[in-house]
Amino acid sequence: MTGVVKKNGPCHLNEVPPSPDTQHWARWAASEPEWAWPDGKSVAVTLTFDVDAETAWYGLGDEYFARLTSLSEGRYSVVRAVPRILQLLRRLDLRTTFFVPGWTAENYPHVVEAILADGHEIGHHGYVHSRTDRVSADVQREEIERGFSALESIGVPRPRGYRNPSWEMTTETAAMVSEYGFLYDSSFLTDDRPYIEKVGDVELLELPSHWSLDDWPYFGYTGDFGGNTSTAATWRQNQWDEYQIARDEGRNVNFVCHPEVIGRGYRFTQLAKLLEDILADGRAWFPTMEELALHVAPKLLPARSRS
C-alpha cells in the first residue's frame, strides 16, 4: 500500500513502549516496610494545599489573561481561602505543607509570609503551573529555576519538596528533580505508601497521593469544560474511608487540597470535620511532607543518608 508510514511499534503504536525496571517493582511489591511512626501512632496523615491562585489558569495558556472571571476564581484562594485554612490549622494545632507556584509567591507575598509565620512548610510547585508534558525541556527547567528564585526572593527557605503542576511528570522533569537535589517528590501514583520511583536511572523518594484524594475531581468546574459539584459530605466520607484503611495498614495517607476549591464555605466545613474526626481517633501523626520524608528516607534509601 502506498502512503503507509513505516513504524517500529506494536499494534497501533509508532514506537516500542519503554520497559519498566521490572526487578525494582517486583522487589518493592513484595516488601512490607515497618514505618514505626512516632509516639506509637498507627498512621501518618499529610494534609497538603496547592496554592495555585491565578496560575491554575495561566497553565492553560495566554488566552486566560483576558478571562477575568476565571482568574478571579483562582484569586479566591489567596483572598479568602488561605486565611480561613490557616485559622483552622491554628485552632487544631496542626503544621502542614503548602505547595506554592513562584508567580503566586511574587504577587501575594503576604500570603506566603502568613503561611511561614504559622510554621508550615512551603514546597515547590513550578512558576506559572506549566503543563510539563506540553512544553520543551528548556521550559521545564525554567519552571523549576524561576520557581526557586521567586520563593527565595521573598525569604522562603529553599524548598526540599516538589509537586508537579497538573501531576503529569516527564522524563526530563524527573531528572531535574533529582539534579536540583529535592529531598522528595509528590507527583507519581505507583503506590499508596512512600516508595522509590524509578525513571530510568533516576530514583526519587516519592510521597504519593491519588486523584481520588484530591479535591479538584470532586468539585472542579469551568464554563468551558463543565465538571463536578459533588456533595462535600461525599468527599469527606471518601477521605475518611481512606484514612481508616491507611490506619489499619499502618501507612501514610496524603490528602491534596486546593484552597480555592476546599475553602468554599460548605466544603470547608467538611474539611474541618474530617480533621476533627481524625484527631479524635487519636492514632494519627500529622507531619509536614518534609518531616515524613526524613522519617521514611532511611527505610527506603539506606545507602543514601539524607538529613
C-alpha positions as CSV (number, residue, x, y, z in Angstrom):
1,M,0.0,0.0,0.0
2,T,1.2,3.5,-0.8
3,G,1.2,6.3,1.8
4,V,1.7,3.9,4.7
5,V,4.2,5.3,7.3
6,K,6.7,2.7,8.4
7,K,6.6,2.2,12.2
8,N,8.6,0.3,14.7
9,G,6.0,-0.1,17.5
10,P,3.5,-2.9,18.1
11,C,-0.2,-2.7,17.1
12,H,-1.3,0.9,16.9
13,L,1.9,2.3,18.4
14,N,4.6,4.0,16.3
15,E,7.4,3.3,18.7
16,V,8.2,0.5,21.1
17,P,6.9,1.4,24.6
18,P,9.7,1.9,27.2
19,S,10.2,-1.0,29.6
20,P,9.9,-0.5,33.3
21,D,12.5,-1.7,35.8
22,T,10.6,-4.9,36.4
23,Q,13.0,-6.2,39.1
24,H,12.8,-3.0,41.0
25,W,9.0,-3.1,41.1
26,A,8.8,-6.8,41.8
27,R,11.1,-6.4,44.8
28,W,9.1,-3.4,46.1
29,A,5.7,-5.0,45.6
30,A,6.9,-7.9,47.8
31,S,8.2,-5.6,50.6
32,E,6.4,-4.6,53.8
33,P,8.3,-1.8,55.4
34,E,7.9,-1.2,59.1
35,W,7.3,2.6,59.3
36,A,7.4,2.9,63.1
37,W,5.6,6.2,63.2
38,P,6.5,8.5,66.1
39,D,4.8,8.2,69.5
40,G,3.4,4.8,68.6
41,K,0.9,6.3,66.1
42,S,-0.7,3.9,63.6
43,V,-0.9,6.2,60.6
44,A,0.9,9.3,59.1
45,V,-1.5,11.9,57.7
46,T,-0.2,14.5,55.4
47,L,-2.6,17.3,54.5
48,T,-1.3,19.4,51.7
49,F,-2.5,22.5,49.9
50,D,-1.6,23.7,46.3
51,V,-1.9,27.5,46.4
52,D,-2.2,27.9,42.6
53,A,-4.3,31.2,42.6
54,E,-4.4,32.5,39.0
55,T,-1.6,30.2,37.8
56,A,-4.1,27.3,37.6
57,W,-5.5,29.2,34.6
58,Y,-2.2,30.6,33.3
59,G,-1.0,27.0,32.9
60,L,-3.6,26.6,30.2
61,G,-2.3,29.5,28.0
62,D,-2.1,33.2,27.3
63,E,-5.8,33.4,26.4
64,Y,-6.6,33.4,30.1
65,F,-5.0,36.8,30.6
66,A,-8.3,38.3,29.3
67,R,-10.6,35.9,31.2
68,L,-11.0,37.9,34.3
69,T,-13.8,35.9,35.9
70,S,-11.9,32.7,35.6
71,L,-8.8,34.4,37.1
72,S,-10.9,35.8,40.0
73,E,-11.9,32.2,41.0
74,G,-8.2,31.4,41.3
75,R,-7.7,34.5,43.3
76,Y,-10.3,33.4,45.9
77,S,-7.6,31.0,47.1
78,V,-5.3,33.8,48.5
79,V,-8.0,36.3,49.4
80,R,-10.5,34.2,51.3
81,A,-9.5,30.5,51.5
82,V,-5.9,30.5,52.8
83,P,-6.7,32.8,55.7
84,R,-9.7,30.5,56.6
85,I,-7.5,27.4,56.3
86,L,-4.7,28.9,58.4
87,Q,-7.2,29.8,61.2
88,L,-8.5,26.2,61.2
89,L,-4.9,24.8,61.4
90,R,-4.1,27.1,64.3
91,R,-7.2,26.0,66.1
92,L,-6.3,22.4,65.7
93,D,-2.6,23.0,66.3
94,L,-1.5,21.4,63.0
95,R,1.5,22.1,60.8
96,T,1.4,21.0,57.2
97,T,2.7,21.7,53.7
98,F,1.7,24.3,51.1
99,F,2.9,23.9,47.6
100,V,3.2,27.4,46.1
101,P,4.0,28.4,42.4
102,G,6.6,31.1,42.1
103,W,4.2,33.6,40.5
104,T,1.8,33.2,43.4
105,A,4.6,34.0,45.8
106,E,5.7,37.0,43.9
107,N,2.3,38.5,43.6
108,Y,0.9,37.6,47.1
109,P,4.0,37.6,49.3
110,H,1.9,38.4,52.4
111,V,0.1,35.1,52.0
112,V,3.3,33.2,51.9
113,E,4.6,35.1,54.9
114,A,1.4,34.2,56.8
115,I,1.9,30.5,55.9
116,L,5.5,30.6,57.1
117,A,4.7,32.6,60.3
118,D,2.4,29.7,61.4
119,G,5.3,27.2,61.0
120,H,4.1,25.4,57.8
121,E,6.4,24.1,55.1
122,I,6.5,25.6,51.6
123,G,7.0,23.2,48.7
124,H,7.9,23.8,45.1
125,H,5.1,23.9,42.6
126,G,6.6,25.4,39.5
127,Y,6.4,29.0,38.4
128,V,3.2,29.5,36.3
129,H,1.8,26.0,36.6
130,S,3.1,25.0,33.2
131,R,2.0,21.6,31.9
132,T,5.4,20.0,31.7
133,D,4.2,17.3,29.3
134,R,3.3,20.0,26.8
135,V,6.5,22.1,26.8
136,S,10.1,21.8,25.9
137,A,12.8,20.6,28.3
138,D,14.1,24.2,28.5
139,V,10.7,25.4,29.6
140,Q,10.5,22.6,32.2
141,R,13.9,23.8,33.6
142,E,12.7,27.5,33.6
143,E,9.6,26.4,35.6
144,I,11.9,24.9,38.3
145,E,14.5,27.7,38.3
146,R,12.1,30.6,38.3
147,G,10.0,28.9,41.0
148,F,13.1,28.7,43.2
149,S,14.1,32.3,42.5
150,A,10.6,33.6,43.3
151,L,10.2,31.8,46.5
152,E,13.7,32.7,47.7
153,S,13.2,36.3,46.8
154,I,10.6,36.7,49.5
155,G,12.5,34.8,52.1
156,V,11.2,31.3,51.7
157,P,13.8,28.6,52.8
158,R,14.9,26.7,49.7
159,P,12.1,24.1,49.2
160,R,13.0,20.5,49.8
161,G,9.9,19.0,48.2
162,Y,8.4,19.2,44.7
163,R,4.9,18.6,43.4
164,N,4.5,18.8,39.6
165,P,1.9,21.2,38.3
166,S,-1.1,19.3,36.9
167,W,0.5,16.0,38.1
168,E,2.0,15.0,34.7
169,M,5.7,14.2,35.1
170,T,8.1,13.8,32.2
171,T,11.4,12.1,31.9
172,E,13.1,15.5,31.7
173,T,11.4,16.9,34.8
174,A,12.0,13.7,36.8
175,A,15.8,14.1,36.0
176,M,15.7,17.7,37.1
177,V,14.0,17.0,40.4
178,S,17.0,14.7,41.1
179,E,19.5,17.2,39.7
180,Y,18.3,20.1,41.9
181,G,18.6,18.0,45.0
182,F,15.0,17.8,46.2
183,L,14.5,15.6,49.2
184,Y,11.2,14.2,48.0
185,D,8.7,14.4,45.1
186,S,4.9,14.1,45.3
187,S,3.9,13.7,41.7
188,F,3.7,9.9,41.0
189,L,1.0,7.3,41.7
190,T,2.7,3.9,41.7
191,D,1.8,3.1,45.3
192,D,-0.2,4.4,48.2
193,R,2.8,4.1,50.5
194,P,6.0,6.2,50.4
195,Y,8.3,4.5,48.0
196,I,11.2,4.9,45.5
197,E,10.0,6.0,42.0
198,K,12.4,4.9,39.2
199,V,12.6,6.7,35.9
200,G,15.5,5.2,34.0
201,D,18.5,5.7,36.2
202,V,16.8,8.4,38.3
203,E,15.5,7.4,41.7
204,L,13.1,9.7,43.6
205,L,11.8,9.5,47.1
206,E,8.1,9.5,46.4
207,L,5.3,10.6,48.8
208,P,2.3,9.8,46.6
209,S,-1.3,10.7,46.7
210,H,-4.1,10.0,44.1
211,W,-6.7,11.8,42.2
212,S,-9.4,10.3,44.5
213,L,-7.6,12.0,47.4
214,D,-7.6,15.4,45.6
215,D,-10.5,17.8,45.9
216,W,-10.4,19.0,42.3
217,P,-12.1,15.9,40.7
218,Y,-14.9,16.3,43.2
219,F,-15.6,20.0,42.8
220,G,-13.6,21.4,39.8
221,Y,-15.9,23.1,37.4
222,T,-15.3,25.5,34.5
223,G,-17.6,27.1,31.9
224,D,-15.6,25.5,29.1
225,F,-15.2,22.0,30.3
226,G,-18.0,21.5,32.8
227,G,-17.1,19.4,35.8
228,N,-18.5,18.3,39.1
229,T,-20.3,19.8,42.0
230,S,-20.3,16.8,44.3
231,T,-21.7,17.0,47.8
232,A,-19.0,17.9,50.3
233,A,-20.1,15.1,52.6
234,T,-19.3,12.6,49.8
235,W,-15.7,14.0,49.6
236,R,-15.3,13.8,53.4
237,Q,-16.6,10.2,53.6
238,N,-14.2,9.0,50.9
239,Q,-11.3,10.7,52.6
240,W,-12.3,9.2,56.0
241,D,-12.6,5.7,54.4
242,E,-9.1,6.0,53.0
243,Y,-7.8,7.3,56.4
244,Q,-9.3,4.2,58.1
245,I,-7.7,1.7,55.7
246,A,-4.4,3.6,55.8
247,R,-4.5,3.4,59.6
248,D,-5.3,-0.3,59.6
249,E,-2.5,-0.9,57.2
250,G,-0.1,1.3,59.2
251,R,0.9,3.5,56.2
252,N,0.6,7.2,55.1
253,V,-2.4,8.9,53.6
254,N,-1.7,12.1,51.6
255,F,-4.7,14.4,51.1
256,V,-4.4,17.1,48.4
257,C,-6.4,20.3,48.6
258,H,-6.7,23.5,46.6
259,P,-7.7,26.5,48.7
260,E,-10.0,27.9,46.0
261,V,-11.8,24.6,46.0
262,I,-11.9,23.2,49.5
263,G,-12.0,26.8,51.0
264,R,-15.6,27.4,49.9
265,G,-17.8,27.5,53.0
266,Y,-19.8,24.2,52.8
267,R,-16.7,22.3,51.7
268,F,-14.5,23.9,54.3
269,T,-17.0,22.7,57.0
270,Q,-16.4,19.1,55.8
271,L,-12.6,19.6,55.8
272,A,-12.8,20.8,59.4
273,K,-15.0,17.8,60.4
274,L,-12.6,15.4,58.7
275,L,-9.6,16.7,60.6
276,E,-11.6,16.8,63.9
277,D,-12.6,13.2,63.4
278,I,-9.0,12.1,62.7
279,L,-7.7,13.9,65.7
280,A,-10.4,12.4,67.9
281,D,-9.4,9.0,66.7
282,G,-6.1,9.6,68.4
283,R,-4.0,7.4,66.2
284,A,-2.6,9.8,63.6
285,W,0.7,11.5,63.3
286,F,0.4,14.8,61.3
287,P,3.9,15.6,59.9
288,T,4.8,18.1,57.2
289,M,5.8,16.4,54.0
290,E,9.5,17.1,54.8
291,E,9.1,15.5,58.2
292,L,7.5,12.5,56.6
293,A,10.3,12.3,54.0
294,L,13.0,12.5,56.7
295,H,11.3,9.7,58.6
296,V,10.9,7.3,55.7
297,A,14.1,8.0,53.9
298,P,16.4,5.8,56.0
299,K,14.0,2.9,55.4
300,L,13.8,3.4,51.6
301,L,17.3,4.8,50.9
302,P,19.5,3.0,53.4
303,A,22.6,3.5,51.2
304,R,22.0,7.3,50.9
305,S,21.7,9.1,54.3
306,R,19.6,12.2,53.9
307,S,19.3,14.9,56.5
